[in-house]
Amino acid sequence: MTMYDWLSSNDSGESKYWLVDFKTHGEAVKLNQGFGLDDSIPVFDSERFDSVMNLSPWLIPISDEVLGQLSEVLPKGIGLSCSADLVSLLSHLRSLLIASLNGEEVMFRYYDLKVLSSMSENLEPGEVENFLGCVSSLAINVGDTLKVHTSSHRQLWTAKSGTWWKILPHHFEQQENLSLVSTNLSAWLWQRFPQLMNSHLNAGRDVQPIIEKQLLCPDGTLTQRVMLAAIIIVAGEKQSHSSIANELIVEHKYDEIRYGLHRIAETWG
């Protein structure tokens, strides 16, 4: 399926929109013989963006005119399907423009195809629901493939105010290299717990299957899986089910792996 196919289909009866950055909007205007597209709306709207209004992303309702004249540039934007009214959709999109990164407010260019395609592949299921908000489906081209993300909780959505979206390290991690992670975890265990690792070795206990089993587990973030493997090896299977272990794993699920391991060393070192 192409972006054109997705935007032109209307099985759900929901409104379809095309969200684009300012460069793609400029291309669209040129293809429309230099005229602005009907009912298109700049997403920037407050005094905070006065000096950069010319860089605003645009939200464009899908129409036969848009589909007919802009088919060649449709893959350069983001497709949205939404049953909520336009005011609610704009409210949600605008609430995402400023996000938190390491405690600082930053501009979140989620409407940039490169940013969104990278981030969307790493979002946890609950984060997808939060990011989509009142949007039921979002379509984006990743390479030559159209990826569609959907939400089943849009009816529960309520407009958020303030800086609520947090950009976390795992949002832009590269694809997991589990072999490298396994090697690094083993090296860390030998460096931090040499006597314990020697005792495992002398008793004929191979810790590698434990590491591999936890890293391949489909549940949890990569940091959580690494922490659980380390806890099992350092403190034992029984301790891995304790409230202390559970609290640590939940608290640091989105932290860097090295910090999660640091907290384990503090607790059981």
Secondary structure as GFF3:
##gff-version 3
##sequence-region A 1 269
A	DSSP	alpha_helix	3	8	.	.	.	ID=ss1
A	DSSP	beta_strand	15	20	.	.	.	ID=ss2
A	DSSP	alpha_helix	22	31	.	.	.	ID=ss3
A	DSSP	beta_strand	41	42	.	.	.	ID=ss4
A	DSSP	three_ten_helix	47	55	.	.	.	ID=ss5
A	DSSP	beta_strand	58	61	.	.	.	ID=ss6
A	DSSP	alpha_helix	64	69	.	.	.	ID=ss7
A	DSSP	three_ten_helix	74	76	.	.	.	ID=ss8
A	DSSP	beta_strand	78	82	.	.	.	ID=ss9
A	DSSP	alpha_helix	86	95	.	.	.	ID=ss10
A	DSSP	beta_strand	98	101	.	.	.	ID=ss11
A	DSSP	beta_strand	104	107	.	.	.	ID=ss12
A	DSSP	alpha_helix	113	120	.	.	.	ID=ss13
A	DSSP	alpha_helix	125	132	.	.	.	ID=ss14
A	DSSP	beta_strand	135	142	.	.	.	ID=ss15
A	DSSP	beta_strand	145	150	.	.	.	ID=ss16
A	DSSP	three_ten_helix	154	156	.	.	.	ID=ss17
A	DSSP	three_ten_helix	169	172	.	.	.	ID=ss18
A	DSSP	alpha_helix	178	192	.	.	.	ID=ss19
A	DSSP	alpha_helix	194	202	.	.	.	ID=ss20
A	DSSP	alpha_helix	208	215	.	.	.	ID=ss21
A	DSSP	alpha_helix	222	235	.	.	.	ID=ss22
A	DSSP	three_ten_helix	239	241	.	.	.	ID=ss23
A	DSSP	alpha_helix	243	251	.	.	.	ID=ss24
A	DSSP	alpha_helix	257	268	.	.	.	ID=ss25
###
